[in-house]
């Protein structure tokens, strides 16, 4: 009987770690894409002014 609650907590812990990892990864991907888009826009504006 004791193993079921322990197993449940292990599943909850693994799920929580996976969710946090996914959120951090998504944040980093979005931040990197924004940097890239900003750099491309700046380059476009520099060339369009000349």
PyMOL CGO cylinders between C-alpha atoms (Angstrom):
from pymol import cmd
from pymol.cgo import CYLINDER

trace = [
    CYLINDER, 0.00, 0.00, 0.00, 2.83, 2.41, 0.69, 0.3, 1, 1, 1, 1, 1, 1,
    CYLINDER, 2.83, 2.41, 0.69, 4.36, 2.08, -2.76, 0.3, 1, 1, 1, 1, 1, 1,
    CYLINDER, 4.36, 2.08, -2.76, 1.37, 3.55, -4.62, 0.3, 1, 1, 1, 1, 1, 1,
    CYLINDER, 1.37, 3.55, -4.62, 1.51, 7.01, -2.98, 0.3, 1, 1, 1, 1, 1, 1,
    CYLINDER, 1.51, 7.01, -2.98, 5.28, 7.06, -3.41, 0.3, 1, 1, 1, 1, 1, 1,
    CYLINDER, 5.28, 7.06, -3.41, 4.89, 6.10, -7.09, 0.3, 1, 1, 1, 1, 1, 1,
    CYLINDER, 4.89, 6.10, -7.09, 2.32, 8.87, -7.50, 0.3, 1, 1, 1, 1, 1, 1,
    CYLINDER, 2.32, 8.87, -7.50, 4.69, 11.45, -6.05, 0.3, 1, 1, 1, 1, 1, 1,
    CYLINDER, 4.69, 11.45, -6.05, 7.47, 10.29, -8.36, 0.3, 1, 1, 1, 1, 1, 1,
    CYLINDER, 7.47, 10.29, -8.36, 5.16, 10.71, -11.37, 0.3, 1, 1, 1, 1, 1, 1,
    CYLINDER, 5.16, 10.71, -11.37, 4.12, 14.18, -10.15, 0.3, 1, 1, 1, 1, 1, 1,
    CYLINDER, 4.12, 14.18, -10.15, 7.74, 15.19, -9.64, 0.3, 1, 1, 1, 1, 1, 1,
    CYLINDER, 7.74, 15.19, -9.64, 8.81, 13.98, -13.08, 0.3, 1, 1, 1, 1, 1, 1,
    CYLINDER, 8.81, 13.98, -13.08, 5.83, 15.74, -14.68, 0.3, 1, 1, 1, 1, 1, 1,
    CYLINDER, 5.83, 15.74, -14.68, 6.65, 18.98, -12.88, 0.3, 1, 1, 1, 1, 1, 1,
    CYLINDER, 6.65, 18.98, -12.88, 10.29, 18.85, -13.98, 0.3, 1, 1, 1, 1, 1, 1,
    CYLINDER, 10.29, 18.85, -13.98, 9.23, 18.17, -17.57, 0.3, 1, 1, 1, 1, 1, 1,
    CYLINDER, 9.23, 18.17, -17.57, 6.79, 21.10, -17.50, 0.3, 1, 1, 1, 1, 1, 1,
    CYLINDER, 6.79, 21.10, -17.50, 9.39, 23.51, -16.11, 0.3, 1, 1, 1, 1, 1, 1,
    CYLINDER, 9.39, 23.51, -16.11, 11.95, 22.33, -18.66, 0.3, 1, 1, 1, 1, 1, 1,
    CYLINDER, 11.95, 22.33, -18.66, 9.47, 22.84, -21.51, 0.3, 1, 1, 1, 1, 1, 1,
    CYLINDER, 9.47, 22.84, -21.51, 8.59, 26.33, -20.27, 0.3, 1, 1, 1, 1, 1, 1,
    CYLINDER, 8.59, 26.33, -20.27, 12.23, 27.38, -19.98, 0.3, 1, 1, 1, 1, 1, 1,
    CYLINDER, 12.23, 27.38, -19.98, 13.02, 25.98, -23.43, 0.3, 1, 1, 1, 1, 1, 1,
    CYLINDER, 13.02, 25.98, -23.43, 10.06, 27.79, -24.98, 0.3, 1, 1, 1, 1, 1, 1,
    CYLINDER, 10.06, 27.79, -24.98, 11.12, 31.05, -23.31, 0.3, 1, 1, 1, 1, 1, 1,
    CYLINDER, 11.12, 31.05, -23.31, 14.67, 30.73, -24.61, 0.3, 1, 1, 1, 1, 1, 1,
    CYLINDER, 14.67, 30.73, -24.61, 13.51, 29.92, -28.15, 0.3, 1, 1, 1, 1, 1, 1,
    CYLINDER, 13.51, 29.92, -28.15, 11.15, 32.90, -28.22, 0.3, 1, 1, 1, 1, 1, 1,
    CYLINDER, 11.15, 32.90, -28.22, 13.84, 35.21, -26.84, 0.3, 1, 1, 1, 1, 1, 1,
    CYLINDER, 13.84, 35.21, -26.84, 16.38, 34.01, -29.42, 0.3, 1, 1, 1, 1, 1, 1,
    CYLINDER, 16.38, 34.01, -29.42, 13.87, 34.46, -32.25, 0.3, 1, 1, 1, 1, 1, 1,
    CYLINDER, 13.87, 34.46, -32.25, 13.11, 38.00, -31.09, 0.3, 1, 1, 1, 1, 1, 1,
    CYLINDER, 13.11, 38.00, -31.09, 16.83, 38.85, -31.08, 0.3, 1, 1, 1, 1, 1, 1,
    CYLINDER, 16.83, 38.85, -31.08, 17.21, 37.45, -34.59, 0.3, 1, 1, 1, 1, 1, 1,
    CYLINDER, 17.21, 37.45, -34.59, 14.15, 39.34, -35.86, 0.3, 1, 1, 1, 1, 1, 1,
    CYLINDER, 14.15, 39.34, -35.86, 15.41, 42.58, -34.30, 0.3, 1, 1, 1, 1, 1, 1,
    CYLINDER, 15.41, 42.58, -34.30, 18.82, 42.12, -35.92, 0.3, 1, 1, 1, 1, 1, 1,
    CYLINDER, 18.82, 42.12, -35.92, 17.27, 41.43, -39.34, 0.3, 1, 1, 1, 1, 1, 1,
    CYLINDER, 17.27, 41.43, -39.34, 15.01, 44.48, -39.02, 0.3, 1, 1, 1, 1, 1, 1,
    CYLINDER, 15.01, 44.48, -39.02, 17.95, 46.67, -38.05, 0.3, 1, 1, 1, 1, 1, 1,
    CYLINDER, 17.95, 46.67, -38.05, 19.97, 45.39, -41.02, 0.3, 1, 1, 1, 1, 1, 1,
    CYLINDER, 19.97, 45.39, -41.02, 17.03, 45.99, -43.37, 0.3, 1, 1, 1, 1, 1, 1,
    CYLINDER, 17.03, 45.99, -43.37, 16.56, 49.53, -42.08, 0.3, 1, 1, 1, 1, 1, 1,
    CYLINDER, 16.56, 49.53, -42.08, 20.28, 50.27, -42.43, 0.3, 1, 1, 1, 1, 1, 1,
    CYLINDER, 20.28, 50.27, -42.43, 20.27, 49.14, -46.06, 0.3, 1, 1, 1, 1, 1, 1,
    CYLINDER, 20.27, 49.14, -46.06, 17.00, 50.90, -46.89, 0.3, 1, 1, 1, 1, 1, 1,
    CYLINDER, 17.00, 50.90, -46.89, 18.33, 54.23, -45.62, 0.3, 1, 1, 1, 1, 1, 1,
    CYLINDER, 18.33, 54.23, -45.62, 21.42, 54.11, -47.81, 0.3, 1, 1, 1, 1, 1, 1,
]
cmd.load_cgo(trace, "trace")
